[in-house]
Amino acid sequence: MIDTKVLEAAVHDLRSILRDGLLATDIWERSAGLSLAGFNQQPVAVALFTRITEELDSSLRDSNFPPLGRYYLLDMAGNHTVVVLNHGTLLQGMLVDNKRANLGILISVAIPRMIETIAHASAR
């Protein structure tokens, strides 16, 4: 059982860390694609990144590469970055404006804090 109140609090915390640099985030069930919490939620992106993550996992296994770790980043046009966090049964996507958010803070503070908080929510 996942505590959705903890997920909502995690989204609020993420917004306070990245401020107006966070354009959108969703936390969703990997198997069902059901968003459990978010800000400026993007259901089409949830479906897209679920599929991309599954393909990436499968391709890494088939290529005898190490498995996907905690997250991956995509550098997008227009000074945007997409981060997909792998929380096991949950995935989380973030769309970040690089002009408004410090990427060092994203990688060294926001991502580790989200990983820890979501693990806590999943353990309940």
C-alpha positions in Angstrom: 0.0 0.0 0.0 1.3 3.4 -0.9 0.6 6.5 1.2 -0.7 9.0 -1.3 -0.6 11.8 1.3 3.2 11.3 1.5 3.4 11.4 -2.3 1.4 14.7 -2.3 3.7 16.1 0.4 6.7 15.0 -1.7 5.4 16.9 -4.7 4.9 20.0 -2.5 8.5 19.7 -1.3 9.8 19.3 -4.8 7.9 22.5 -5.8 9.5 24.4 -3.0 13.0 23.2 -4.0 12.7 23.8 -7.7 10.2 26.7 -7.5 9.1 28.0 -10.9 11.8 25.8 -12.6 9.5 22.8 -12.1 7.0 22.8 -14.9 5.3 19.5 -14.2 5.7 16.3 -12.3 3.7 13.0 -11.9 4.2 10.0 -9.7 2.5 7.0 -11.1 2.1 3.2 -10.8 4.4 1.6 -13.3 2.1 -1.3 -14.2 -1.2 0.6 -14.5 0.0 4.0 -15.6 -2.2 5.6 -12.9 -1.0 8.9 -11.6 -1.1 9.0 -7.8 0.2 12.6 -7.2 1.5 15.5 -9.3 1.7 19.1 -10.3 0.5 20.2 -13.7 -0.1 16.5 -14.4 0.6 15.2 -17.9 -1.3 11.9 -18.6 0.1 11.6 -22.1 3.7 12.0 -20.8 2.9 9.3 -18.1 2.0 6.8 -20.9 5.0 7.8 -23.0 7.6 7.6 -20.2 6.1 4.3 -18.9 6.7 2.9 -22.4 10.1 4.4 -22.8 11.2 3.1 -19.4 10.0 -0.4 -20.2 11.8 -0.4 -23.6 15.0 1.0 -22.0 14.9 -1.7 -19.2 14.3 -4.4 -21.8 17.0 -3.1 -24.2 19.5 -2.9 -21.4 18.8 -6.5 -20.3 19.0 -7.8 -23.9 22.3 -6.0 -24.4 23.8 -7.4 -21.2 24.2 -3.9 -19.8 23.7 -3.2 -16.1 20.0 -2.5 -15.3 18.5 0.9 -15.1 19.4 2.6 -11.8 17.6 5.3 -9.9 16.9 7.8 -12.7 17.7 8.9 -16.2 17.8 12.4 -17.7 16.8 13.7 -21.1 18.1 17.0 -22.4 15.3 18.5 -24.4 15.1 21.5 -26.8 14.3 24.9 -25.4 16.4 24.5 -22.3 14.3 21.8 -20.8 15.2 18.6 -19.0 13.1 15.6 -18.3 14.0 13.4 -15.4 12.4 10.0 -14.9 12.9 8.4 -11.5 12.7 4.7 -11.0 11.1 3.9 -7.7 10.5 0.2 -8.5 6.7 -0.2 -8.7 6.4 3.6 -9.1 7.8 5.9 -11.7 8.1 9.7 -11.5 8.6 12.2 -14.3 9.7 15.8 -14.0 9.8 18.5 -16.6 12.3 21.2 -15.6 13.1 24.6 -17.1 16.9 24.8 -17.1 16.8 28.6 -17.1 14.7 28.7 -13.9 16.0 25.7 -12.0 19.6 25.0 -10.9 20.5 21.6 -12.3 23.0 21.1 -9.5 20.2 21.4 -7.0 18.1 19.1 -9.1 20.7 16.3 -9.1 22.2 16.8 -5.6 19.1 17.8 -3.6 15.7 17.3 -5.4 16.3 13.8 -6.9 17.8 12.2 -3.7 15.1 13.7 -1.5 12.4 12.4 -3.9 14.0 8.9 -3.9 14.1 8.8 -0.1 10.5 10.2 0.4 8.9 7.8 -2.2 10.7 4.8 -0.6 9.2 5.9 2.7 5.7 6.2 1.2 6.1 2.8 -0.5 7.2 1.1 2.8 4.1 2.1 4.7 
